[in-house]
Amino acid sequence: MPSVVITGAARGLGYGFMQYFSAQGWTVFGLVRRNKAETEAKVEKEGLKNVTIFEADVQDAPALQKAAEGVSKITGGKLDIMINNAASLAPNYRWENLDEIPTAVLEEELTDAYRVNVIGVIFGTNAFLPLIRAGSMKKVITLATGMADLDLTNELDVTSAAAYSISKTATNMVVAKYNASYGKSEGILFLALSPGMVDTGMNGDAETEQAQKGMQKMITSFAKYAPHFKGPITVEESISAMVDVITKATPESLGGGFVSHHGDKNWL
Ligand SMILES: NC(=O)c1ccc[n+]([C@@H]2O[C@H](COP(=O)([O-])OP(=O)(O)OC[C@H]3O[C@@H](n4cnc5c(N)ncnc54)[C@H](OP(=O)(O)O)[C@@H]3O)[C@@H](O)[C@H]2O)c1
């Protein structure tokens, strides 16, 4: 059976990927940054089969290396798909413009987002690349976001989630760089894939007046951009659509690309 590694697998889309691939009979490895025993207990309680959990914060290169060694022992040195899912959402100042965030917090949020969403993706990819090379599918998928689309940002004046969006834009270049290095030469697919707007709790509650105004502004522009959009989709809907894109994607068709769960630039 094919094998898959998923970072940030404790909840949200990461856990959803584990559920999906486990149900398909795959050999599944979930990486969590803390409380390994808690995720193991959940996996056990829900009856997920062929799932092994490793503890690895994506900022911790030695921990990722150790997890890769653990995976390698089980799979015989191979891995079919790696999913860089873990992300920092820089959650404290989601609605403010860049000049409205206190300088010290701005620096901290940008640094944290960069460490996890950019350096973490590189550390994770580097740790598992030797196994991917030896695998048969050879796919490295990195979770992306429409918030990192410059055209969308400019057309709709999307001001929210600045630190997150900036870091995820850099993540897209990470994916392109790996593709430039190994896409054509080794036939490995590197793809930045947005899951759509998904109900994982990630989008937060609009508790303050500024947050409510920001959310309202976002919903109004989304309605203009995508009249079909009825609200966030479920984890299951998103994963089913993403798996379709992952299955069809090849280094020739989408190598180094940045697409949504629809396989194009329609982010909702
Ligand atoms: N949901 C959406 O609407 C949406 C839209 C666009 C893109 N995305 C992308 O989809 C991916 C998953 O999003 P989600 O909604 O499932 O997010 P989520 O529910 O907030 O889950 C994020 C996961 O990442 C883990 N994580 C955070 N920092 C980490 C680190 N340093 N090392 C390892 N794991 C870490 C978290 O661990 P803990 O459980 O320990 O906190 C959590 O399990 C992200 O890359 C996100 O940017 C989501």
Ligand as a Chemical Component Dictionary entry (heavy atoms), coordinates in Angstrom:
data_LIG
# 
_chem_comp.id                   LIG 
_chem_comp.type                 NON-POLYMER 
_chem_comp.pdbx_formal_charge   0 
_chem_comp.three_letter_code    LIG 
# 
loop_
_chem_comp_atom.comp_id 
_chem_comp_atom.atom_id 
_chem_comp_atom.alt_atom_id 
_chem_comp_atom.type_symbol 
_chem_comp_atom.charge 
_chem_comp_atom.model_Cartn_x 
_chem_comp_atom.model_Cartn_y 
_chem_comp_atom.model_Cartn_z 
_chem_comp_atom.pdbx_ordinal 
LIG N1  N1  N 0  -8.875 26.199 6.957  1  
LIG C1  C1  C 0  -8.808 27.014 5.924  2  
LIG O1  O1  O 0  -9.791 27.682 5.549  3  
LIG C2  C2  C 0  -7.510 27.160 5.167  4  
LIG C3  C3  C 0  -7.504 28.021 4.062  5  
LIG C4  C4  C 0  -6.333 28.157 3.336  6  
LIG C5  C5  C 0  -5.193 27.443 3.683  7  
LIG N2  N2  N 1  -5.232 26.608 4.769  8  
LIG C6  C6  C 0  -4.002 25.875 5.095  9  
LIG O2  O2  O 0  -4.301 24.518 5.373  10 
LIG C7  C7  C 0  -3.394 24.005 6.359  11 
LIG C8  C8  C 0  -4.164 23.406 7.518  12 
LIG O3  O3  O 0  -5.037 24.392 8.027  13 
LIG P1  P1  P 0  -6.118 24.062 9.161  14 
LIG O4  O4  O 0  -7.278 24.937 8.895  15 
LIG O5  O5  O -1 -6.278 22.608 9.289  16 
LIG O6  O6  O 0  -5.333 24.646 10.440 17 
LIG P2  P2  P 0  -5.505 24.308 11.983 18 
LIG O7  O7  O 0  -6.801 23.634 12.255 19 
LIG O8  O8  O 0  -5.165 25.568 12.697 20 
LIG O9  O9  O 0  -4.345 23.231 12.240 21 
LIG C9  C9  C 0  -3.009 23.606 12.083 22 
LIG C10 C10 C 0  -2.168 22.439 12.552 23 
LIG O10 O10 O 0  -0.795 22.815 12.415 24 
LIG C11 C11 C 0  -0.123 22.475 13.607 25 
LIG N3  N3  N 0  1.056  23.314 13.808 26 
LIG C12 C12 C 0  1.121  24.646 14.024 27 
LIG N4  N4  N 0  2.393  25.028 14.199 28 
LIG C13 C13 C 0  3.147  23.899 14.085 29 
LIG C14 C14 C 0  4.514  23.627 14.170 30 
LIG N5  N5  N 0  5.400  24.596 14.438 31 
LIG N6  N6  N 0  4.944  22.358 13.985 32 
LIG C15 C15 C 0  4.061  21.362 13.731 33 
LIG N7  N7  N 0  2.731  21.546 13.663 34 
LIG C16 C16 C 0  2.301  22.799 13.845 35 
LIG C17 C17 C 0  -1.146 22.693 14.716 36 
LIG O11 O11 O 0  -0.729 22.003 15.864 37 
LIG P3  P3  P 0  -1.511 22.096 17.271 38 
LIG O12 O12 O 0  -2.735 21.242 17.106 39 
LIG O13 O13 O 0  -0.525 21.547 18.224 40 
LIG O14 O14 O 0  -1.826 23.536 17.496 41 
LIG C18 C18 C 0  -2.398 22.126 14.047 42 
LIG O15 O15 O 0  -2.469 20.735 14.243 43 
LIG C19 C19 C 0  -2.493 25.175 6.762  44 
LIG O16 O16 O 0  -1.288 25.101 6.032  45 
LIG C20 C20 C 0  -3.293 26.394 6.340  46 
LIG O17 O17 O 0  -2.477 27.498 6.056  47 
LIG C21 C21 C 0  -6.361 26.441 5.520  48 
# 
loop_
_chem_comp_bond.comp_id 
_chem_comp_bond.atom_id_1 
_chem_comp_bond.atom_id_2 
_chem_comp_bond.value_order 
_chem_comp_bond.pdbx_ordinal 
LIG N1  C1  SING 1  
LIG C1  O1  DOUB 2  
LIG C1  C2  SING 3  
LIG C2  C3  SING 4  
LIG C2  C21 DOUB 5  
LIG C3  C4  DOUB 6  
LIG C4  C5  SING 7  
LIG C5  N2  DOUB 8  
LIG N2  C6  SING 9  
LIG N2  C21 SING 10 
LIG C6  O2  SING 11 
LIG C6  C20 SING 12 
LIG O2  C7  SING 13 
LIG C7  C8  SING 14 
LIG C7  C19 SING 15 
LIG C8  O3  SING 16 
LIG O3  P1  SING 17 
LIG P1  O4  DOUB 18 
LIG P1  O5  SING 19 
LIG P1  O6  SING 20 
LIG O6  P2  SING 21 
LIG P2  O7  DOUB 22 
LIG P2  O8  SING 23 
LIG P2  O9  SING 24 
LIG O9  C9  SING 25 
LIG C9  C10 SING 26 
LIG C10 O10 SING 27 
LIG C10 C18 SING 28 
LIG O10 C11 SING 29 
LIG C11 N3  SING 30 
LIG C11 C17 SING 31 
LIG N3  C12 SING 32 
LIG N3  C16 SING 33 
LIG C12 N4  DOUB 34 
LIG N4  C13 SING 35 
LIG C13 C14 SING 36 
LIG C13 C16 DOUB 37 
LIG C14 N5  SING 38 
LIG C14 N6  DOUB 39 
LIG N6  C15 SING 40 
LIG C15 N7  DOUB 41 
LIG N7  C16 SING 42 
LIG C17 O11 SING 43 
LIG C17 C18 SING 44 
LIG O11 P3  SING 45 
LIG P3  O12 DOUB 46 
LIG P3  O13 SING 47 
LIG P3  O14 SING 48 
LIG C18 O15 SING 49 
LIG C19 O16 SING 50 
LIG C19 C20 SING 51 
LIG C20 O17 SING 52 
# 
